[in-house]
Amino acid sequence: MKIIQRVIMATIISVIVLSSCSPVGTPASTKTYSPASSSTSVPSITAASSTHNPPFTDTPILATETPPSPTVLATQPESTYAVITPEPTEIEQWREYEEALGNAIYERVLRTDILCEWLIVGRAEREVYVWAACSGFRPYDSKLTTYSRYAVVYLGVEGDIQIAVTGENIPGSPAESRRKLFPPGILERFEQMPPVDRLLEHLETRREYPEPPLIVLDATPSP
């Protein structure tokens, strides 16, 4: 009996040892899952490229657009102003013109303290339309000031100067006073006047070197 038990035990031990030494196969019940069978979408991940990427910038990248064509400005019409040469009597009376224009622009200023330069822009039967710039010392603070005005010089029957009037001498708005003083054609000529810097500079020069205004000098033939 003991012999039989020993044989059985030896057999069992042999079976166990042989089972532990045999290779393990892949279980038949192993299941393979593919992403397509999963209900959850998995985002694809792209491997980093070896190409060097530019540094980060917060400047927005705008879409390339065709640049607009340059704006072509309309050519400004050339001034049609024609310089009006003073008459011989106007040259002879330049001091009277200067005094009348100075009185129209200034008040309570001595005639010897006022200097004026002017351009003639038109004439009527007894009216001379001018652009004038005059300088004088203000009576209340003795400060030298310069003012420019559109003016009308009214003539007498014999061509003598009666008075000069500017828009500031007439009540009303500047637009209303100009319409009362100047015909439409004269107002247009005022807008087409050439630069007057030369006249203003000469107005200052005459304070140190007394001489007639440019309207007289330009019309006087050189010796």
Backbone bond lengths (Angstrom), bond angles and torsions (degrees), N, CA, C in turn:
res aa  C-N    CA-C-N  psi(-1)  N-CA   C-N-CA  omega(-1)  CA-C   N-CA-C  phi
1 M - - - 1.474 - - 1.512 110.80 -
2 K 1.292 118.28 -46.18 1.445 123.12 177.50 1.504 111.12 -62.13
3 I 1.342 116.23 -33.71 1.451 120.24 -179.33 1.522 109.12 -67.05
4 I 1.312 117.41 -40.75 1.478 122.62 -178.94 1.516 110.32 -64.45
5 Q 1.359 116.15 -43.15 1.479 120.22 179.27 1.510 111.20 -62.26
6 R 1.304 118.35 -40.95 1.465 121.53 179.48 1.524 110.93 -63.24
7 V 1.348 117.38 -39.81 1.471 121.46 -179.88 1.505 110.19 -64.53
8 I 1.362 115.72 -42.54 1.488 120.00 179.81 1.518 110.24 -63.14
9 M 1.328 119.27 -44.10 1.460 123.23 -178.28 1.522 110.06 -64.34
10 A 1.348 116.31 -40.51 1.460 120.19 179.77 1.508 110.66 -63.99
11 T 1.334 115.67 -38.19 1.484 120.15 178.95 1.516 111.51 -64.88
12 I 1.339 115.63 -45.08 1.484 120.23 -179.59 1.519 110.79 -61.16
13 I 1.348 116.47 -43.82 1.469 120.66 -179.23 1.524 110.27 -62.86
14 S 1.339 117.59 -38.78 1.465 121.69 -179.84 1.513 110.60 -64.18
15 V 1.335 115.44 -41.51 1.495 120.16 179.91 1.519 110.73 -63.14
16 I 1.344 115.18 -43.40 1.471 119.79 -178.95 1.514 110.51 -63.33
17 V 1.330 117.49 -44.62 1.463 121.22 -179.47 1.511 111.40 -63.32
18 L 1.324 117.33 -41.57 1.466 120.84 179.53 1.520 111.30 -66.67
19 S 1.334 118.55 -35.97 1.480 121.74 -179.80 1.515 111.18 -66.73
20 S 1.328 116.56 -37.93 1.464 119.88 -178.63 1.508 112.04 -72.71
21 C 1.285 120.54 -20.11 1.465 123.56 -178.05 1.512 112.78 -93.47
22 S 1.318 121.22 -13.39 1.472 122.77 -177.44 1.533 110.08 -77.53
23 P 1.425 119.48 145.28 1.476 122.52 -178.32 1.510 112.08 -64.97
24 V 1.389 113.86 149.01 1.479 119.66 -177.88 1.508 107.72 -94.31
25 G 1.284 121.74 122.18 1.464 125.67 179.27 1.515 110.88 -88.80
26 T 1.307 114.21 168.59 1.468 119.53 178.23 1.496 108.55 -73.85
27 P 1.298 117.62 127.90 1.474 119.56 -178.31 1.512 109.49 -60.95
28 A 1.284 115.29 138.66 1.461 120.83 -179.58 1.504 111.96 -68.44
29 S 1.366 114.44 -22.45 1.462 117.60 -174.86 1.518 112.77 -86.12
30 T 1.393 118.67 1.93 1.472 121.17 -178.54 1.512 109.67 -68.43
31 K 1.354 117.00 129.61 1.463 123.16 -179.34 1.523 110.42 -102.31
32 T 1.362 115.47 144.52 1.475 121.74 176.96 1.511 109.60 -107.02
33 Y 1.361 117.02 128.15 1.471 122.79 -179.01 1.531 109.26 -105.73
34 S 1.275 116.05 131.59 1.472 121.28 175.52 1.522 108.97 -110.09
35 P 1.355 117.83 151.73 1.471 119.87 -179.27 1.508 112.41 -57.03
36 A 1.328 117.73 -28.95 1.462 118.98 -176.60 1.497 111.63 -67.85
37 S 1.363 118.29 -27.72 1.454 120.82 -178.49 1.501 112.23 -83.59
38 S 1.355 117.66 -6.44 1.463 120.69 -178.45 1.517 109.34 -88.47
39 S 1.310 118.07 142.00 1.468 123.06 179.93 1.502 111.75 -79.24
40 T 1.311 121.58 -16.76 1.450 125.33 -179.28 1.508 109.92 -96.35
41 S 1.380 117.50 125.70 1.464 120.23 -179.78 1.509 109.18 -77.28
42 V 1.282 114.73 138.49 1.457 121.15 -178.76 1.519 108.12 -111.17
43 P 1.343 119.62 119.78 1.480 120.35 -179.99 1.504 110.68 -66.15
44 S 1.320 115.28 140.05 1.460 119.14 178.82 1.514 109.41 -77.74
45 I 1.270 118.21 145.68 1.460 125.22 -178.27 1.509 108.17 -115.71
46 T 1.304 117.01 122.05 1.463 121.55 179.38 1.516 109.28 -92.75
47 A 1.282 115.23 131.96 1.460 119.71 -179.61 1.520 109.41 -65.15
48 A 1.314 116.64 146.17 1.467 122.04 -179.19 1.513 110.22 -64.51
49 S 1.300 115.50 133.24 1.462 120.21 179.09 1.515 109.93 -79.68
50 S 1.288 115.00 151.80 1.462 119.63 179.02 1.528 111.56 -79.10
51 T 1.379 116.58 -8.84 1.466 119.52 179.60 1.516 109.71 -68.36
52 H 1.358 117.75 137.66 1.465 122.75 -178.47 1.529 110.06 -69.90
53 N 1.312 117.24 124.42 1.461 122.24 179.39 1.519 109.43 -89.83
54 P 1.349 119.00 145.44 1.477 120.91 178.39 1.508 110.27 -68.18
55 P 1.327 118.09 153.63 1.474 120.95 178.81 1.515 110.97 -62.47
56 F 1.300 116.08 154.54 1.464 121.97 -178.74 1.515 110.35 -66.81
57 T 1.295 115.77 139.19 1.464 121.15 174.08 1.507 108.81 -140.77
58 D 1.338 115.13 145.28 1.462 119.17 -179.89 1.520 111.78 -92.42
59 T 1.329 118.00 7.42 1.458 120.51 177.43 1.512 109.34 -76.41
60 P 1.340 117.75 124.54 1.470 118.75 -178.31 1.512 111.43 -66.57
61 I 1.285 115.70 143.76 1.456 121.66 178.10 1.515 107.68 -92.71
62 L 1.311 117.07 113.59 1.452 121.55 -176.51 1.521 109.79 -89.55
63 A 1.288 113.82 150.37 1.451 118.85 177.52 1.519 109.66 -68.71
64 T 1.293 115.84 144.13 1.455 120.26 -179.63 1.522 109.46 -70.60
65 E 1.349 115.43 125.88 1.455 120.42 -180.00 1.527 109.42 -123.16
66 T 1.296 115.04 154.69 1.461 119.74 176.46 1.514 108.75 -72.59
67 P 1.346 119.55 123.10 1.459 120.33 -177.84 1.515 111.06 -61.46
68 P 1.350 116.38 141.71 1.463 119.01 -179.05 1.522 111.18 -67.12
69 S 1.292 114.61 152.75 1.457 119.29 178.34 1.516 109.87 -68.51
70 P 1.335 117.78 142.54 1.468 119.16 -179.61 1.519 111.12 -62.56
71 T 1.342 114.31 141.56 1.451 119.90 179.53 1.519 109.93 -75.33
72 V 1.276 115.75 127.14 1.465 121.03 -179.80 1.519 107.88 -98.66
73 L 1.333 115.60 115.32 1.455 119.61 -179.79 1.525 109.73 -78.70
74 A 1.303 112.26 145.27 1.457 117.33 178.20 1.525 110.22 -66.06
75 T 1.286 115.65 138.09 1.461 120.13 179.78 1.514 109.92 -67.14
76 Q 1.328 115.62 127.49 1.449 119.77 179.58 1.524 109.53 -70.58
77 P 1.331 115.69 132.89 1.466 117.17 179.29 1.514 110.95 -65.47
78 E 1.326 115.28 142.29 1.444 119.18 178.95 1.529 110.12 -69.57
79 S 1.311 114.75 149.91 1.457 119.10 -179.84 1.524 110.16 -63.06
80 T 1.334 114.43 132.34 1.463 120.01 178.24 1.519 110.82 -96.98
81 Y 1.326 116.12 12.32 1.460 119.37 -178.86 1.528 109.59 -69.15
82 A 1.313 115.32 129.69 1.462 121.14 176.96 1.527 107.76 -111.23
83 V 1.304 115.52 126.43 1.457 120.17 -178.91 1.527 109.31 -63.63
84 I 1.313 115.51 128.55 1.462 120.90 -179.92 1.524 108.51 -97.52
85 T 1.287 115.07 119.16 1.463 120.46 179.63 1.521 109.27 -76.54
86 P 1.324 117.72 132.70 1.463 119.19 179.14 1.528 112.12 -66.09
87 E 1.326 114.31 150.65 1.463 119.96 175.39 1.532 109.70 -71.07
88 P 1.320 117.10 159.58 1.468 119.24 177.92 1.522 112.91 -55.59
89 T 1.338 117.49 -37.96 1.466 119.09 178.96 1.527 111.16 -67.80
90 E 1.345 117.53 -32.93 1.459 120.50 178.84 1.518 110.86 -69.57
91 I 1.314 116.64 -32.50 1.461 119.75 176.48 1.524 109.96 -68.76
92 E 1.343 115.13 -42.27 1.460 118.64 179.91 1.533 111.95 -65.54
93 Q 1.323 116.42 -29.34 1.470 120.83 -175.96 1.527 112.38 -98.34
94 W 1.318 119.28 20.67 1.455 119.74 -173.33 1.524 112.44 -60.44
95 R 1.317 117.81 -31.63 1.467 119.50 178.01 1.527 110.79 -67.43
96 E 1.332 116.86 -38.71 1.465 120.14 177.25 1.529 110.76 -66.57
97 Y 1.335 117.04 -38.61 1.469 120.86 175.78 1.531 109.95 -61.80
98 E 1.302 115.73 -47.25 1.465 120.01 -178.76 1.527 111.04 -61.03
99 E 1.316 116.54 -41.99 1.463 119.62 -179.79 1.524 111.47 -66.57
100 A 1.331 117.50 -43.50 1.455 120.97 -179.20 1.532 111.12 -64.61
101 L 1.326 116.72 -43.00 1.467 119.80 179.17 1.523 111.01 -66.68
102 G 1.342 116.49 -40.80 1.463 119.34 178.44 1.515 112.08 -63.25
103 N 1.334 117.14 -38.75 1.463 120.45 178.87 1.529 111.51 -68.11
104 A 1.333 117.07 -30.81 1.465 120.10 179.58 1.523 111.24 -73.11
105 I 1.321 117.02 -30.24 1.464 120.47 -176.98 1.525 111.95 -92.98
106 Y 1.342 116.76 -36.31 1.464 121.44 -177.55 1.520 110.39 -115.20
107 E 1.312 114.60 158.10 1.458 121.71 174.08 1.524 108.49 -127.85
108 R 1.311 115.05 145.58 1.462 122.16 176.48 1.533 112.08 55.85
109 V 1.318 115.70 38.17 1.461 120.94 176.19 1.525 107.75 -119.90
110 L 1.303 117.02 132.96 1.461 120.83 -179.71 1.525 110.66 -61.40
111 R 1.328 115.79 141.77 1.462 120.50 -178.00 1.518 111.57 -59.37
112 T 1.294 117.36 -33.59 1.469 120.13 -178.75 1.522 112.57 -70.98
113 D 1.337 116.72 -15.54 1.465 120.39 -179.27 1.523 112.75 -91.10
114 I 1.320 118.04 -9.40 1.461 121.85 -175.24 1.523 110.25 -102.45
115 L 1.309 115.66 130.59 1.461 122.73 173.65 1.523 108.21 -123.50
116 C 1.316 116.46 139.70 1.466 120.29 -177.80 1.526 110.90 -135.27
117 E 1.317 114.53 149.21 1.457 123.97 169.65 1.522 106.66 -124.27
118 W 1.326 118.95 145.24 1.456 119.51 -178.82 1.524 111.03 -153.46
119 L 1.334 113.45 159.87 1.463 123.23 175.31 1.516 107.90 -124.70
120 I 1.302 117.22 139.89 1.461 121.50 175.86 1.526 108.56 -89.85
121 V 1.317 116.56 126.61 1.469 120.74 -179.55 1.527 112.51 -110.57
122 G 1.308 117.67 -9.13 1.459 120.00 178.76 1.517 111.39 176.73
123 R 1.328 115.12 165.93 1.460 121.36 179.35 1.523 110.29 -139.20
124 A 1.302 115.17 151.62 1.452 122.92 167.81 1.526 106.60 -124.68
125 E 1.331 116.69 -168.07 1.472 119.00 -176.12 1.515 111.63 -59.43
126 R 1.329 117.24 -48.38 1.464 120.84 -179.47 1.522 111.38 -129.99
127 E 1.306 116.61 28.39 1.451 121.33 -179.14 1.531 109.39 -133.80
128 V 1.306 115.48 138.52 1.467 121.72 174.50 1.524 106.87 -122.27
129 Y 1.338 116.89 120.71 1.469 121.99 -177.66 1.529 108.20 -96.13
130 V 1.315 116.14 125.59 1.460 120.37 -175.35 1.518 111.11 -135.44
131 W 1.334 114.13 153.93 1.465 120.99 162.34 1.516 105.53 -98.58
132 A 1.315 116.97 129.45 1.468 120.83 -175.41 1.518 110.19 -131.10
133 A 1.336 114.28 145.16 1.466 122.25 171.93 1.523 106.83 -129.20
134 C 1.324 116.57 126.35 1.463 121.29 -178.14 1.522 109.47 -128.92
135 S 1.312 115.39 146.66 1.465 120.80 176.04 1.527 108.73 -123.45
136 G 1.312 115.05 144.27 1.462 120.09 179.68 1.512 109.99 -163.20
137 F 1.317 116.14 168.78 1.461 121.92 -179.90 1.530 109.21 -93.87
138 R 1.310 115.89 123.23 1.459 119.34 -179.80 1.529 109.84 -64.96
139 P 1.332 117.69 137.59 1.471 119.67 -174.86 1.520 114.02 -69.50
140 Y 1.339 118.24 -25.79 1.460 119.11 -173.85 1.527 113.46 -88.86
141 D 1.335 118.40 -17.02 1.467 118.54 177.15 1.527 112.71 -141.54
142 S 1.333 116.98 3.64 1.470 122.86 177.51 1.526 112.78 58.87
143 K 1.316 117.74 25.86 1.464 120.98 178.58 1.521 109.64 -88.16
144 L 1.327 115.59 134.07 1.458 120.45 178.79 1.529 109.42 -76.16
145 T 1.315 116.33 123.94 1.458 121.81 -178.81 1.523 109.63 -130.37
146 T 1.327 115.42 157.66 1.464 121.81 178.44 1.519 108.98 -129.57
147 Y 1.325 116.09 133.40 1.456 122.27 178.34 1.525 108.77 -129.84
148 S 1.327 115.69 144.82 1.469 120.87 174.70 1.528 108.49 -117.15
149 R 1.319 116.06 142.02 1.457 121.84 -175.27 1.532 110.42 -146.08
150 Y 1.340 114.87 154.43 1.455 120.85 164.23 1.523 105.67 -87.95
151 A 1.327 117.00 133.91 1.462 119.44 -174.03 1.522 111.35 -141.07
152 V 1.338 114.59 158.42 1.455 122.93 173.38 1.515 107.52 -119.87
153 V 1.313 116.34 128.38 1.462 121.72 175.23 1.536 107.02 -103.64
154 Y 1.329 116.27 117.89 1.455 121.19 -178.45 1.519 109.97 -92.35
155 L 1.342 115.36 134.28 1.457 122.03 -176.17 1.530 110.42 -108.05
156 G 1.319 114.02 153.01 1.458 119.78 174.46 1.513 111.18 -84.69
157 V 1.323 115.38 -176.51 1.456 120.99 -178.02 1.522 110.67 -61.32
158 E 1.290 117.74 -38.13 1.453 122.60 -178.41 1.531 112.87 -88.04
159 G 1.328 116.82 8.16 1.454 120.43 -179.27 1.509 113.80 85.52
160 D 1.320 116.75 5.07 1.462 119.77 178.18 1.524 109.64 -76.13
161 I 1.324 116.10 151.35 1.465 122.06 -175.72 1.527 109.45 -80.55
162 Q 1.327 115.85 125.48 1.442 121.47 179.83 1.539 111.41 -93.39
163 I 1.324 115.84 -56.82 1.464 120.90 -176.62 1.528 109.21 -163.64
164 A 1.299 116.13 156.45 1.473 122.29 172.61 1.527 107.87 -115.54
165 V 1.328 116.35 141.73 1.461 121.71 -176.68 1.527 108.64 -132.87
166 T 1.325 116.63 137.80 1.468 122.48 173.84 1.526 108.60 -115.61
167 G 1.338 115.45 171.06 1.463 119.09 178.54 1.513 113.00 -61.42
168 E 1.331 116.66 -27.95 1.460 120.50 -179.23 1.517 111.96 -72.45
169 N 1.331 117.69 -15.16 1.460 120.82 178.90 1.522 112.50 -85.50
170 I 1.331 116.96 -5.86 1.461 121.79 -176.38 1.524 109.30 -114.29
171 P 1.343 118.22 131.99 1.471 119.97 178.10 1.539 111.14 -62.71
172 G 1.323 114.99 149.79 1.458 120.68 179.22 1.512 111.75 117.02
173 S 1.307 115.41 177.61 1.459 120.62 179.88 1.518 109.65 -71.31
174 P 1.341 117.81 159.38 1.470 119.99 178.29 1.524 112.84 -56.34
175 A 1.341 117.41 -39.04 1.472 119.30 -179.36 1.527 110.69 -66.16
176 E 1.324 116.78 -41.11 1.458 119.93 -179.33 1.525 111.50 -66.89
177 S 1.332 116.20 -43.51 1.457 119.31 -178.70 1.521 111.42 -65.47
178 R 1.307 117.98 -35.62 1.464 120.04 179.17 1.517 111.19 -68.66
179 R 1.345 116.20 -37.91 1.466 118.59 178.23 1.525 111.06 -65.32
180 K 1.327 117.26 -31.57 1.461 120.65 178.60 1.527 111.66 -72.68
181 L 1.332 116.52 -34.82 1.465 120.31 -174.51 1.519 113.78 -87.36
182 F 1.345 117.26 -35.64 1.464 119.50 -168.37 1.524 111.03 -122.56
183 P 1.323 117.67 136.64 1.467 121.24 172.12 1.525 109.73 -65.74
184 P 1.344 117.50 158.13 1.481 119.64 -179.40 1.517 113.77 -54.57
185 G 1.320 118.47 -40.65 1.455 120.29 -179.07 1.518 112.96 -63.21
186 I 1.326 116.81 -34.19 1.466 120.48 178.42 1.522 110.07 -71.30
187 L 1.319 118.10 -38.93 1.460 121.02 177.93 1.528 110.54 -60.94
188 E 1.316 117.67 -38.07 1.464 120.92 177.72 1.530 110.77 -65.83
189 R 1.318 116.60 -37.85 1.461 119.22 179.92 1.531 111.48 -68.41
190 F 1.331 116.59 -32.22 1.462 119.14 175.18 1.529 110.41 -61.43
191 E 1.329 117.13 -38.00 1.464 121.39 -179.52 1.525 111.91 -72.18
192 Q 1.315 118.53 -20.37 1.466 122.17 -177.23 1.526 112.21 -100.51
193 M 1.307 117.07 10.96 1.469 119.93 -177.24 1.523 112.05 -62.74
194 P 1.307 116.47 146.66 1.466 120.03 175.65 1.523 110.30 -73.41
195 P 1.339 118.71 170.44 1.473 121.06 176.70 1.526 110.94 -57.54
196 V 1.335 114.39 144.17 1.468 119.99 -176.61 1.525 111.69 -114.67
197 D 1.333 117.62 16.96 1.466 119.97 -178.59 1.531 111.48 -59.02
198 R 1.310 115.63 -37.57 1.464 119.44 -177.90 1.535 110.74 -61.93
199 L 1.319 116.25 -39.37 1.459 119.70 179.71 1.517 111.22 -68.19
200 L 1.331 116.59 -40.63 1.464 119.90 179.93 1.531 110.94 -65.79
201 E 1.326 116.52 -38.49 1.465 119.71 177.97 1.539 110.77 -65.34
202 H 1.320 115.92 -39.92 1.461 119.28 179.72 1.526 111.00 -68.14
203 L 1.307 116.02 -29.80 1.464 119.99 177.32 1.525 110.67 -62.30
204 E 1.311 117.50 -37.44 1.461 121.47 177.51 1.532 111.13 -74.40
205 T 1.325 115.91 -38.20 1.464 119.39 -178.74 1.529 111.46 -63.03
206 R 1.304 115.93 -35.94 1.472 119.41 -176.40 1.524 112.76 -66.31
207 R 1.332 117.50 -16.63 1.466 119.57 175.81 1.525 110.28 -67.00
208 E 1.306 117.32 -32.82 1.467 121.29 -179.14 1.523 112.12 -98.43
209 Y 1.337 116.13 -32.81 1.468 119.49 -178.12 1.528 108.23 -126.11
210 P 1.333 117.10 89.11 1.479 121.11 -176.93 1.528 112.05 -57.86
211 E 1.329 114.82 127.68 1.461 121.81 175.86 1.526 107.98 -163.69
212 P 1.312 118.79 167.34 1.462 121.24 -179.62 1.534 111.53 -64.36
213 P 1.318 118.14 164.40 1.469 121.18 176.75 1.526 111.39 -67.47
214 L 1.315 116.21 165.29 1.468 121.21 -176.63 1.524 112.56 -62.51
215 I 1.329 117.95 -32.47 1.457 119.04 -179.34 1.517 110.84 -60.40
216 V 1.329 116.93 -28.83 1.467 121.85 176.85 1.518 110.48 -82.33
217 L 1.330 116.86 -45.07 1.468 120.78 -177.21 1.538 110.76 -64.56
218 D 1.332 116.70 -41.57 1.478 119.61 -178.63 1.516 111.65 -67.59
219 A 1.331 117.41 -29.21 1.462 120.17 -177.80 1.524 112.89 -90.68
220 T 1.314 116.87 -6.75 1.465 120.41 -179.16 1.524 109.99 -93.72
221 P 1.309 118.43 122.50 1.489 119.59 -179.86 1.524 111.02 -62.04
222 S 1.299 114.82 141.86 1.458 120.17 177.60 1.518 109.58 -71.62
223 P 1.341 117.98 141.72 1.468 120.65 -179.30 1.528 111.21 -67.11
